C-alpha cells in the first residue's frame, strides 16, 4: 500500500469514527423514514402524471372516433349524390383516423399497464413505509430507554465522562488541600523552632528569647510591688467592709418598714370594700 493510499485510508477511517460518534440513531431513523416518504410521494406524482397522459390520449381517441363517424356519414351522403370521388376521400380519411385510433389504443393500453404496475409498487412501498415506521418507533423507544439506563448506570458507578471529571476534580481539590495543610503545618513548625527569623526584625532567635526573659522578669517585679501595696491597705479595707455591713443592716430595716406599711394599706382597702 502506497503512502497516498495509506493516507486516504487513515483519513477515511478517522472521518468514519467521527461520524459514528456524532451519529444519533434516532435522527438517522427519522431521516430514513422521511426519505422513504419522499420516494412514495415521487411515485404518487409519477402515477398522477402517467394517468394525466393516458387521459389525454383517451380524449384524442374520442375525437378521432367522432371524426370516423363524421367521415362515414360524409361517404354515405356522397354515395347518395353519386359523388364516388367524395365518398372515396371520406372513406380514406376515415381509414386514416381508424389507424390513429388503433395506435392510440395501443399506447393507452401500455400506459394503463404501466399505471397498474406503479400503483402496485406504490401500495407495496406504502406498506413497507408503515412497517418501517412501526419498527422505527419501537427502535427509538428501545434506544432512548437504553440511553437513559446507561446514563443512570454511569452516574451510579461513576464511570461516565462527567462523573469522571467530577471525580478528578475532587481528587485535585483533595490533593491541593493536603498540600496546603502540610505547608501550613511546616510553616508553623519552622516558626516555632525559630528557623525563620522575622523578616521585619534584625534580631535572631537568641535575642528574642533573652528579650522575652527580661519582659517576664519585669512583669514579676511589678506583680510583687502590687502585692506589697495591697498588703499595706488591708486595714483600710477592713474598715470599709465594716461600713458596708452597717449599710446592709440599715437597708434591711428600711425594707421591713416598707413591707409593714404596704400590708397596712392593703388591710385598709379590704375593710373599705367589705363595708
LOVODO-799572 format. One line per 2 residues: number of its first residue (from 1); their letters; for each residue x, y, z of N, C-alpha, C. Coordinates in pm, whole numbers, always signed. Layout:
N
NUM) A) X,Y,Z,X,Y,Z,X,Y,Z; ...
END
This chain:
275
1) XX) +86,-120,+0,+0,+0,+0,+89,+124,+0; +66,+213,-96,+147,+332,-105,+113,+434,+3
3) XX) +196,+540,+6,+176,+644,+109,+42,+713,+89; +10,+746,-37,-116,+815,-63,-235,+727,-28
5) XX) -225,+599,-60,-335,+507,-29,-353,+495,+121; -241,+481,+194,-249,+471,+339,-306,+599,+400
7) XX) -262,+714,+348,-314,+841,+398,-463,+852,+375; -507,+815,+255,-650,+819,+225,-728,+725,+315
9) XX) -671,+606,+340,-739,+509,+426,-751,+561,+569; -642,+620,+619,-643,+673,+756,-743,+787,+769
11) XX) -745,+874,+668,-839,+987,+672,-983,+938,+672; -1011,+840,+584,-1148,+786,+579,-1186,+719,+710
13) XX) -1092,+648,+771,-1121,+582,+899,-1146,+684,+1010; -1067,+793,+1009,-1088,+897,+1109,-1225,+963,+1091
15) XX) -1258,+993,+966,-1388,+1056,+938,-1501,+963,+977; -1485,+835,+947,-1589,+738,+981,-1606,+728,+1132
17) XX) -1495,+732,+1207,-1504,+727,+1353,-1575,+851,+1407; -1542,+968,+1349,-1609,+1091,+1393,-1758,+1085,+1364
19) XX) -1793,+1035,+1247,-1935,+1025,+1211,-2008,+928,+1303; -1942,+819,+1337,-2006,+722,+1427,-2033,+782,+1564
21) XX) -1936,+863,+1611,-1957,+926,+1742,-2064,+1034,+1735; -2072,+1104,+1621,-2168,+1213,+1609,-2307,+1165,+1570
23) XX) -2316,+1043,+1521,-2445,+995,+1471,-2540,+964,+1585; -2663,+1011,+1569,-2770,+981,+1662,-2864,+882,+1593
25) XX) -2875,+758,+1641,-2958,+659,+1573,-3103,+704,+1555; -3157,+776,+1651,-3296,+820,+1638,-3310,+920,+1523
27) XX) -3213,+1009,+1509,-3218,+1104,+1398,-3200,+1033,+1264; -3114,+932,+1260,-3093,+857,+1138,-3220,+784,+1097
29) XX) -3289,+725,+1194,-3414,+656,+1164,-3520,+753,+1112; -3530,+867,+1175,-3628,+967,+1129,-3594,+1015,+988
31) XX) -3465,+1034,+961,-3424,+1079,+828,-3457,+972,+723; -3430,+846,+755,-3461,+738,+661,-3611,+730,+635
33) XX) -3689,+749,+739,-3835,+746,+723,-3882,+860,+633; -3825,+977,+650,-3864,+1090,+565,-3821,+1067,+421
35) XX) -3705,+1006,+399,-3662,+976,+263,-3757,+877,+196; -3803,+779,+269,-3898,+682,+214,-4031,+750,+180
37) XX) -4073,+841,+265,-4196,+914,+236,-4180,+1003,+112; -4062,+1062,+97,-4036,+1142,-24,-4041,+1053,-148
39) XX) -3984,+935,-137,-3988,+842,-250,-4132,+802,-283; -4213,+778,-180,-4353,+745,-204,-4427,+860,-272
41) XX) -4394,+981,-229,-4457,+1097,-291,-4418,+1108,-438; -4293,+1077,-469,-4250,+1080,-609,-4322,+975,-692
43) XX) -4344,+858,-633,-4418,+753,-704,-4561,+797,-729; -4622,+858,-632,-4759,+907,-649,-4764,+1015,-758
45) XX) -4664,+1102,-757,-4660,+1206,-860,-4642,+1144,-998; -4559,+1039,-1007,-4542,+970,-1134,-4670,+905,-1183
47) XX) -4745,+845,-1091,-4874,+784,-1128,-4971,+891,-1177; -4971,+1005,-1108,-5062,+1113,-1149,-5026,+1165,-1289
49) XX) -4896,+1182,-1314,-4853,+1229,-1447,-4888,+1126,-1554; -4867,+998,-1524,-4898,+893,-1621,-5047,+887,-1650
51) XX) -5127,+899,-1545,-5272,+896,-1563,-5318,+1016,-1646; -5256,+1132,-1621,-5290,+1251,-1699,-5260,+1229,-1848
53) XX) -5144,+1172,-1878,-5108,+1144,-2017,-5205,+1044,-2080; -5244,+945,-2004,-5340,+846,-2056,-5474,+912,-2086
55) XX) -5519,+1002,-1997,-5646,+1071,-2019,-5639,+1158,-2144; -5526,+1219,-2170,-5512,+1300,-2291,-5526,+1213,-2416
57) XX) -5463,+1095,-2414,-5475,+1004,-2528,-5620,+955,-2545; -5688,+931,-2435,-5826,+888,-2443,-5915,+997,-2502
59) XX) -5887,+1123,-2463,-5963,+1235,-2521,-5935,+1244,-2670; -5810,+1230,-2709,-5774,+1234,-2851,-5840,+1118,-2927
61) XX) -5849,+1003,-2865,-5914,+887,-2928,-6061,+913,-2951; -6129,+975,-2851,-6272,+1004,-2868,-6294,+1102,-2984
63) XX) -6206,+1200,-2991,-6220,+1295,-3101,-6200,+1226,-3238; -6106,+1134,-3247,-6086,+1061,-3371,-6207,+973,-3403
65) XX) -6262,+914,-3297,-6381,+832,-3319,-6498,+916,-3371; -6508,+1038,-3318,-6612,+1128,-3369,-6586,+1162,-3516
67) XX) -6459,+1181,-3551,-6426,+1210,-3691,-6455,+1089,-3781; -6433,+970,-3728,-6465,+850,-3805,-6613,+846,-3839
69) XX) -6697,+876,-3741,-6841,+879,-3766,-6878,+988,-3866; -6808,+1099,-3853,-6835,+1209,-3945,-6797,+1172,-4089
71) XX) -6679,+1111,-4107,-6637,+1070,-4240,-6728,+959,-4295; -6776,+877,-4211,-6868,+770,-4252,-6999,+830,-4304
73) XX) -7048,+932,-4233,-7170,+1000,-4279,-7145,+1072,-4411; -7026,+1133,-4422,-6994,+1202,-4548,-6990,+1104,-4666
75) XX) -6934,+986,-4643,-6928,+887,-4751,-7068,+842,-4792; -7157,+823,-4698,-7293,+783,-4731,-7362,+892,-4814
77) XX) -7347,+1016,-4766,-7413,+1126,-4837,-7355,+1141,-4977; -7224,+1122,-4995,-7163,+1133,-5127,-7214,+1023,-5221
79) XX) -7231,+903,-5167,-7286,+795,-5250,-7428,+827,-5293; -7507,+887,-5200,-7643,+924,-5237,-7643,+1028,-5347
81) XX) -7543,+1114,-5348,-7534,+1219,-5451,-7454,+1172,-5574; -7424,+1044,-5580,-7347,+989,-5692,-7211,+1060,-5705
83) XX) -7152,+1096,-5588,-7019,+1154,-5588,-6921,+1051,-5528; -6887,+956,-5615,-6800,+848,-5569,-6662,+901,-5528
85) XX) -6617,+1005,-5595,-6487,+1061,-5559,-6486,+1117,-5419; -6594,+1188,-5382,-6602,+1242,-5245,-6618,+1130,-5143
87) XX) -6695,+1028,-5184,-6713,+916,-5092,-6580,+847,-5065; -6496,+833,-5170,-6366,+770,-5153,-6277,+852,-5060
89) XX) -6276,+986,-5081,-6196,+1071,-4994,-6241,+1059,-4849; -6370,+1058,-4827,-6422,+1046,-4691,-6381,+913,-4629
91) XX) -6390,+805,-4708,-6351,+674,-4656,-6201,+666,-4630; -6121,+733,-4712,-5977,+735,-4689,-5944,+806,-4557
93) XX) -6010,+921,-4534,-5989,+992,-4406,-6037,+907,-4289; -6149,+838,-4312,-6200,+750,-4205,-6098,+643,-4172
95) XX) -6038,+583,-4274,-5940,+478,-4250,-5817,+532,-4179; -5773,+654,-4217,-5657,+714,-4150,-5685,+739,-4002
97) XX) -5808,+787,-3974,-5845,+811,-3835,-5851,+681,-3756; -5899,+576,-3820,-5909,+446,-3751,-5769,+391,-3722
99) XX) -5676,+414,-3816,-5538,+372,-3790,-5480,+447,-3671; -5508,+577,-3662,-5461,+657,-3547,-5525,+607,-3417
101) XX) -5654,+575,-3427,-5723,+524,-3308,-5660,+394,-3261; -5624,+309,-3356,-5561,+182,-3320,-5427,+206,-3249
103) XX) -5348,+301,-3301,-5221,+333,-3237,-5243,+390,-3097; -5345,+477,-3086,-5375,+535,-2954,-5419,+427,-2856
105) XX) -5496,+334,-2902,-5540,+226,-2813,-5421,+145,-2763; -5324,+124,-2854,-5203,+52,-2811,-5128,+131,-2705
107) XX) -5111,+262,-2727,-5042,+347,-2631,-5119,+354,-2498; -5251,+367,-2508,-5332,+373,-2385,-5321,+244,-2306
109) XX) -5324,+131,-2377,-5311,+3,-2309,-5175,-8,-2239; -5068,+40,-2309,-4935,+36,-2249,-4927,+126,-2126
111) XX) -4986,+247,-2136,-4987,+337,-2021,-5068,+279,-1906; -5177,+213,-1936,-5258,+152,-1832,-5182,+41,-1760
113) XX) -5107,-37,-1839,-5027,-143,-1777,-4920,-84,-1686; -4853,+22,-1734,-4752,+88,-1652,-4814,+149,-1527
115) XX) -4932,+208,-1543,-5002,+266,-1429,-5035,+161,-1325; -5083,+47,-1369,-5115,-61,-1275,-4990,-108,-1200
117) XX) -4878,-117,-1271,-4754,-157,-1205,-4711,-54,-1101; -4721,+74,-1138,-4684,+179,-1042,-4776,+180,-921
119) XX) -4902,+156,-943,-4996,+153,-830,-4961,+38,-736; -4927,-77,-794,-4888,-191,-710,-4760,-160,-632
121) XX) -4663,-96,-700,-4540,-58,-631,-4568,+46,-523; -4658,+137,-555,-4693,+240,-455,-4754,+175,-331
123) XX) -4845,+80,-353,-4908,+12,-239,-4804,-67,-159; -4713,-133,-231,-4610,-210,-162,-4516,-117,-84
125) XX) -4478,-8,-149,-4390,+88,-81,-4459,+150,+40; -4584,+183,+28,-4658,+241,+140,-4667,+141,+255
127) XX) -4688,+14,+222,-4693,-89,+326,-4557,-101,+396; -4449,-94,+318,-4315,-102,+377,-4288,+20,+465
129) XX) -4335,+134,+420,-4314,+256,+500,-4386,+246,+634; -4508,+196,+632,-4582,+181,+757,-4514,+81,+849
131) XX) -4463,-27,+789,-4391,-126,+869,-4263,-66,+927; -4193,+11,+842,-4070,+76,+890,-4100,+176,+1000
133) XX) -4210,+248,+987,-4245,+347,+1089,-4269,+278,+1224; -4337,+164,+1222,-4361,+91,+1346,-4229,+44,+1408
135) XX) -4142,-13,+1322,-4012,-58,+1373,-3928,+60,+1421; -3939,+172,+1348,-3861,+291,+1386,-3901,+340,+1524
137) XX) -4029,+351,+1549,-4073,+399,+1680,-4034,+302,+1790; -4043,+171,+1759,-4002,+72,+1859,-3853,+83,+1888
139) XX) -3774,+97,+1781,-3629,+107,+1798,-3591,+236,+1872; -3658,+345,+1840,-3630,+470,+1910,-3660,+457,+2058
141) XX) -3773,+393,+2089,-3808,+376,+2230,-3704,+290,+2302; -3659,+182,+2235,-3557,+97,+2295,-3426,+172,+2314
143) XX) -3389,+250,+2213,-3263,+324,+2222,-3268,+428,+2333; -3378,+502,+2340,-3389,+605,+2444,-3390,+542,+2583
145) XX) -3458,+426,+2595,-3459,+358,+2725,-3319,+309,+2760; -3248,+252,+2660,-3112,+204,+2686,-3018,+321,+2720
147) XX) -3036,+433,+2650,-2953,+550,+2676,-2975,+603,+2817; -3103,+611,+2857,-3134,+659,+2992,-3078,+563,+3097
149) XX) -3093,+433,+3072,-3040,+334,+3166,-2888,+343,+3175; -2825,+366,+3059,-2679,+378,+3060,-2634,+501,+3138
151) XX) -2705,+612,+3119,-2668,+734,+3194,-2682,+713,+3344; -2793,+647,+3383,-2813,+622,+3525,-2704,+531,+3580
153) XX) -2673,+425,+3503,-2570,+332,+3549,-2435,+401,+3559; -2401,+485,+3460,-2274,+557,+3466,-2270,+653,+3584
155) XX) -2384,+718,+3611,-2388,+809,+3725,-2372,+734,+3856; -2436,+615,+3863,-2428,+538,+3988,-2288,+480,+4009
157) XX) -2225,+436,+3902,-2093,+373,+3914,-1980,+473,+3902; -2010,+593,+3849,-1907,+696,+3836,-1810,+672,+3723
159) XX) -1854,+597,+3619,-1764,+570,+3506,-1794,+659,+3388; -1896,+742,+3396,-1928,+832,+3285,-1826,+943,+3272
161) XX) -1828,+1009,+3158,-1732,+1117,+3134,-1750,+1230,+3235; -1875,+1273,+3258,-1898,+1383,+3351,-1861,+1343,+3493
163) XX) -1903,+1222,+3532,-1869,+1178,+3668,-1718,+1160,+3683; -1653,+1116,+3574,-1507,+1105,+3580,-1443,+1241,+3601
165) XX) -1496,+1343,+3531,-1445,+1479,+3550,-1467,+1525,+3694; -1587,+1494,+3747,-1615,+1532,+3886,-1519,+1462,+3981
167) XX) -1496,+1331,+3957,-1404,+1256,+4042,-1264,+1312,+4037; -1218,+1346,+3916,-1083,+1404,+3905,-1076,+1540,+3974
169) XX) -1185,+1618,+3963,-1186,+1749,+4029,-1176,+1731,+4181; -1250,+1633,+4235,-1243,+1608,+4379,-1102,+1563,+4420
171) XX) -1042,+1477,+4337,-907,+1432,+4369,-809,+1548,+4369; -820,+1636,+4267,-729,+1752,+4262,-751,+1844,+4381
173) XX) -879,+1866,+4417,-909,+1952,+4531,-853,+1892,+4660; -867,+1759,+4675,-816,+1694,+4795,-663,+1702,+4801
175) XX) -598,+1682,+4685,-452,+1691,+4682,-404,+1832,+4717; -470,+1933,+4662,-429,+2070,+4692,-453,+2104,+4839
177) XX) -567,+2054,+4892,-596,+2079,+5034,-489,+2015,+5123; -453,+1889,+5089,-347,+1823,+5167,-215,+1900,+5158
179) XX) -183,+1948,+5038,-60,+2024,+5021,-62,+2152,+5105; -178,+2223,+5103,-186,+2347,+5179,-178,+2320,+5330
181) XX) -245,+2213,+5376,-238,+2180,+5519,-96,+2143,+5559; -30,+2063,+5475,+108,+2024,+5506,+200,+2147,+5506
183) XX) +179,+2236,+5412,+263,+2356,+5406,+240,+2445,+5528; +110,+2460,+5564,+81,+2542,+5682,+144,+2483,+5808
185) XX) +132,+2350,+5825,+194,+2287,+5942,+347,+2303,+5940; +405,+2293,+5821,+550,+2311,+5810,+592,+2452,+5848
187) XX) +514,+2554,+5803,+546,+2692,+5837,+536,+2715,+5988; +431,+2656,+6051,+416,+2673,+6196,+533,+2611,+6269
189) XX) +573,+2490,+6223,+685,+2423,+6289,+815,+2502,+6273; +836,+2557,+6157,+958,+2635,+6134,+957,+2765,+6214
191) XX) +837,+2826,+6223,+830,+2949,+6301,+855,+2922,+6449; +797,+2810,+6501,+817,+2777,+6642,+963,+2743,+6671
193) XX) +1028,+2678,+6578,+1167,+2640,+6601,+1264,+2755,+6582; +1212,+2867,+6527,+1299,+2981,+6505,+1385,+2969,+6382
195) XX) +1353,+2870,+6299,+1433,+2854,+6177,+1414,+2972,+6083; +1294,+3033,+6087,+1266,+3152,+6007,+1269,+3273,+6097
197) XX) +1361,+3363,+6076,+1364,+3488,+6150,+1260,+3583,+6095; +1213,+3670,+6184,+1113,+3768,+6142,+1171,+3856,+6033
199) XX) +1101,+3865,+5922,+1151,+3941,+5807,+1158,+4090,+5838; +1076,+4137,+5934,+1074,+4278,+5968,+1168,+4313,+6083
201) XX) +1237,+4213,+6138,+1325,+4238,+6252,+1465,+4185,+6220; +1566,+4258,+6278,+1704,+4214,+6257,+1755,+4131,+6374
203) XX) +1663,+4090,+6466,+1701,+4010,+6584,+1698,+3864,+6548; +1791,+3788,+6607,+1788,+3645,+6586,+1709,+3579,+6697
205) XX) +1700,+3449,+6696,+1617,+3377,+6794,+1670,+3392,+6936; +1802,+3399,+6955,+1859,+3412,+7090,+1820,+3546,+7149
207) XX) +1832,+3652,+7069,+1797,+3784,+7120,+1649,+3790,+7157; +1564,+3724,+7076,+1421,+3727,+7108,+1392,+3653,+7239
209) XX) +1461,+3539,+7264,+1439,+3466,+7389,+1487,+3546,+7509; +1604,+3613,+7493,+1655,+3696,+7604,+1560,+3810,+7632
211) XX) +1508,+3872,+7529,+1414,+3983,+7548,+1287,+3935,+7618; +1239,+3814,+7580,+1121,+3759,+7647,+1148,+3733,+7793
213) XX) +1273,+3688,+7828,+1307,+3665,+7968,+1309,+3795,+8047; +1363,+3902,+7986,+1365,+4031,+8054,+1222,+4081,+8076
215) XX) +1135,+4060,+7980,+997,+4105,+7994,+929,+4031,+8108; +951,+3900,+8117,+890,+3822,+8225,+941,+3869,+8361
217) XX) +1070,+3900,+8370,+1126,+3947,+8497,+1063,+4080,+8538; +1046,+4170,+8444,+983,+4299,+8474,+840,+4280,+8521
219) XX) +766,+4188,+8456,+628,+4162,+8498,+626,+4106,+8640; +718,+4014,+8671,+720,+3956,+8805,+750,+4064,+8910
221) XX) +841,+4156,+8880,+876,+4263,+8974,+756,+4353,+9000; +685,+4388,+8892,+568,+4476,+8907,+458,+4406,+8985
223) XX) +444,+4274,+8967,+342,+4199,+9040,+373,+4199,+9190; +501,+4181,+9227,+538,+4183,+9369,+511,+4319,+9430
225) XX) +535,+4423,+9352,+508,+4559,+9402,+360,+4577,+9431; +275,+4528,+9342,+130,+4538,+9363,+86,+4460,+9487
227) XX) +143,+4341,+9505,+108,+4262,+9623,+145,+4335,+9751; +263,+4398,+9750,+306,+4471,+9869,+211,+4587,+9897
229) XX) +172,+4661,+9793,+78,+4772,+9811,-56,+4724,+9864; -105,+4613,+9818,-233,+4559,+9864,-224,+4518,+10010
231) XX) -108,+4467,+10051,-91,+4426,+10191,-94,+4547,+10282; -42,+4664,+10244,-44,+4786,+10325,-184,+4840,+10340
233) XX) -269,+4825,+10250,-403,+4884,+10256,-506,+4787,+10305; -464,+4679,+10379,-561,+4579,+10426,-646,+4634,+10537
235) XX) -587,+4723,+10626,-665,+4780,+10736,-776,+4864,+10687; -743,+4947,+10589,-848,+5034,+10536,-955,+4952,+10471
237) XX) -914,+4841,+10419,-1014,+4755,+10354,-1106,+4695,+10456; -1054,+4664,+10580,-1138,+4606,+10685,-1241,+4705,+10731
239) XX) -1200,+4834,+10749,-1294,+4936,+10794,-1403,+4958,+10690; -1360,+4953,+10565,-1459,+4972,+10457,-1559,+4859,+10459
241) XX) -1511,+4737,+10491,-1602,+4622,+10496,-1702,+4638,+10608; -1657,+4693,+10723,-1749,+4713,+10835,-1855,+4815,+10799
243) XX) -1812,+4924,+10737,-1909,+5026,+10694,-2012,+4966,+10600; -1968,+4880,+10511,-2061,+4815,+10415,-2160,+4728,+10489
245) XX) -2119,+4663,+10598,-2209,+4577,+10674,-2315,+4661,+10741; -2275,+4782,+10799,-2374,+4870,+10862,-2477,+4916,+10760
247) XX) -2432,+4945,+10639,-2525,+4990,+10534,-2624,+4880,+10501; -2577,+4758,+10499,-2667,+4646,+10468,-2772,+4631,+10575
249) XX) -2736,+4648,+10705,-2833,+4634,+10815,-2938,+4742,+10804; -2892,+4866,+10779,-2988,+4975,+10766,-3083,+4951,+10649
251) XX) -3034,+4894,+10543,-3118,+4866,+10425,-3222,+4762,+10457; -3183,+4659,+10537,-3280,+4554,+10574,-3390,+4614,+10660
253) XX) -3357,+4704,+10755,-3457,+4767,+10841,-3554,+4849,+10759; -3501,+4923,+10663,-3587,+5006,+10577,-3681,+4920,+10496
255) XX) -3635,+4809,+10450,-3720,+4718,+10372,-3833,+4663,+10457; -3805,+4630,+10584,-3910,+4577,+10672,-4016,+4683,+10698
257) XX) -3975,+4808,+10714,-4072,+4914,+10737,-4161,+4935,+10616; -4105,+4928,+10497,-4185,+4944,+10374,-4285,+4831,+10362
259) XX) -4244,+4708,+10395,-4334,+4593,+10385,-4450,+4607,+10483; -4423,+4657,+10603,-4528,+4674,+10703,-4628,+4780,+10659
261) XX) -4578,+4889,+10605,-4667,+4995,+10558,-4757,+4946,+10444; -4703,+4867,+10351,-4782,+4812,+10240,-4890,+4718,+10291
263) XX) -4858,+4639,+10391,-4957,+4546,+10447,-5070,+4621,+10514; -5035,+4732,+10581,-5139,+4813,+10646,-5232,+4875,+10543
265) XX) -5178,+4927,+10435,-5262,+4985,+10328,-5352,+4880,+10267; -5303,+4760,+10250,-5383,+4652,+10192,-5500,+4617,+10283
267) XX) -5476,+4615,+10416,-5584,+4583,+10509,-5692,+4690,+10505; -5650,+4816,+10495,-5748,+4924,+10488,-5834,+4913,+10363
269) XX) -5776,+4875,+10250,-5854,+4859,+10126,-5954,+4745,+10138; -5914,+4637,+10206,-6005,+4524,+10220,-6125,+4558,+10309
271) XX) -6101,+4635,+10419,-6210,+4671,+10509,-6306,+4767,+10443; -6259,+4860,+10363,-6346,+4955,+10295,-6429,+4886,+10189
273) XX) -6377,+4789,+10122,-6452,+4721,+10018,-6560,+4632,+10078; -6535,+4574,+10199,-6635,+4486,+10261,-6751,+4566,+10315
275) X) -6725,+4690,+10366,-6833,+4774,+10415,-6915,+4830,+10300
END
